[in-house]
Amino acid sequence: MMMMMMDSTLMNQYFRHHHRH
């Protein structure tokens, strides 16, 4: 849970690259 909040930007970028919406 904490990781998600901490890596909010990181996850966003990672997701953006993996998920092409």
N, CA, C and O atoms as a GROMACS GRO file, in nm:
protein
   84
    1MET      N    1   0.084  -0.121   0.000
    1MET     CA    2   0.000   0.000   0.000
    1MET      C    3   0.088   0.126   0.000
    1MET      O    4   0.066   0.221  -0.075
    2MET      N    5   0.186   0.121   0.088
    2MET     CA    6   0.276   0.237   0.096
    2MET      C    7   0.356   0.253  -0.034
    2MET      O    8   0.378   0.363  -0.083
    3MET      N    9   0.396   0.140  -0.086
    3MET     CA   10   0.474   0.143  -0.210
    3MET      C   11   0.395   0.211  -0.322
    3MET      O   12   0.450   0.291  -0.398
    4MET      N   13   0.270   0.178  -0.332
    4MET     CA   14   0.186   0.238  -0.435
    4MET      C   15   0.187   0.389  -0.426
    4MET      O   16   0.204   0.460  -0.526
    5MET      N   17   0.169   0.437  -0.304
    5MET     CA   18   0.166   0.581  -0.283
    5MET      C   19   0.303   0.643  -0.314
    5MET      O   20   0.314   0.748  -0.378
    6MET      N   21   0.405   0.575  -0.268
    6MET     CA   22   0.542   0.624  -0.289
    6MET      C   23   0.579   0.620  -0.437
    6MET      O   24   0.633   0.716  -0.492
    7ASP      N   25   0.548   0.508  -0.500
    7ASP     CA   26   0.580   0.493  -0.643
    7ASP      C   27   0.462   0.532  -0.731
    7ASP      O   28   0.434   0.470  -0.833
    8SER      N   29   0.396   0.636  -0.689
    8SER     CA   30   0.278   0.680  -0.765
    8SER      C   31   0.322   0.727  -0.904
    8SER      O   32   0.263   0.688  -1.005
    9THR      N   33   0.423   0.810  -0.908
    9THR     CA   34   0.472   0.862  -1.036
    9THR      C   35   0.540   0.751  -1.116
    9THR      O   36   0.520   0.738  -1.236
   10LEU      N   37   0.620   0.672  -1.046
   10LEU     CA   38   0.692   0.564  -1.112
   10LEU      C   39   0.593   0.467  -1.175
   10LEU      O   40   0.607   0.428  -1.291
   11MET      N   41   0.494   0.429  -1.098
   11MET     CA   42   0.392   0.335  -1.147
   11MET      C   43   0.317   0.396  -1.265
   11MET      O   44   0.288   0.328  -1.364
   12ASN      N   45   0.287   0.521  -1.254
   12ASN     CA   46   0.216   0.591  -1.360
   12ASN      C   47   0.292   0.580  -1.491
   12ASN      O   48   0.234   0.547  -1.594
   13GLN      N   49   0.420   0.609  -1.486
   13GLN     CA   50   0.502   0.603  -1.606
   13GLN      C   51   0.511   0.458  -1.656
   13GLN      O   52   0.500   0.432  -1.776
   14TYR      N   53   0.530   0.367  -1.563
   14TYR     CA   54   0.543   0.225  -1.597
   14TYR      C   55   0.413   0.175  -1.662
   14TYR      O   56   0.414   0.104  -1.763
   15PHE      N   57   0.303   0.214  -1.600
   15PHE     CA   58   0.173   0.173  -1.652
   15PHE      C   59   0.147   0.234  -1.789
   15PHE      O   60   0.094   0.170  -1.879
   16ARG      N   61   0.186   0.360  -1.800
   16ARG     CA   62   0.164   0.430  -1.927
   16ARG      C   63   0.237   0.360  -2.041
   16ARG      O   64   0.188   0.353  -2.153
   17HIS      N   65   0.353   0.308  -2.010
   17HIS     CA   66   0.431   0.240  -2.112
   17HIS      C   67   0.375   0.102  -2.142
   17HIS      O   68   0.376   0.055  -2.256
   18HIS      N   69   0.325   0.039  -2.037
   18HIS     CA   70   0.269  -0.096  -2.054
   18HIS      C   71   0.127  -0.091  -2.106
   18HIS      O   72   0.086  -0.170  -2.191
   19HIS      N   73   0.053   0.004  -2.052
   19HIS     CA   74  -0.087   0.018  -2.094
   19HIS      C   75  -0.102   0.132  -2.193
   19HIS      O   76  -0.085   0.249  -2.159
   20ARG      N   77  -0.133   0.095  -2.316
   20ARG     CA   78  -0.149   0.199  -2.418
   20ARG      C   79  -0.298   0.226  -2.439
   20ARG      O   80  -0.362   0.162  -2.522
   21HIS      N   81  -0.350   0.319  -2.363
   21HIS     CA   82  -0.493   0.352  -2.373
   21HIS      C   83  -0.514   0.463  -2.472
   21HIS      O   84  -0.628   0.504  -2.495
   0.00000   0.00000   0.00000
